[in-house]
Amino acid sequence: PARARSDAGYPPRARACADGALHAAQAADQGWACGEPYIPATWAQIRAGAAIACLLNDSLDGAAEHAAPLLTLAPEFRIATVTGWLSDLDKHLSRPRFARSPITETLRMQIQDFRSDALPSVATKEAG
């Protein structure tokens, strides 16, 4: 039998995990506000994960809100793990549910620009 799906096409379990990710992002924000060490690449990964979680909860506006500050991250912090998270975000944005939105179009262009300005991977450096 087919698994149950939400209106956005995601299984309910994925949406429950998304809620947990959003709570974790909120806890991280509170920690940084209280003086816990801030590492830009970690912050970026949490923002990307929160943006994906918003999409799992069918909130394109929420995803854009979490992604916006991330997409201004300085190029020296655009490491492979961060660009990998953004690739995952881009895949979610390409779903038919979101694909026709102007917000999606803008985010996908910003993700492409972000990745084009990212640090080259170690494999690329070694090949050159």
Secondary structure by P-SEA (a helix, b strand, c coil): cccccccccccaaaaaaaaaaaaaaaaaaaaaaacccccaaaaaaaaaaaaaaaaaaccaaaaaaaaccccccccccccaaaaaaaaaaaaaaacccccccaaaaaaaaaaaaaaaaccccaaaaaac
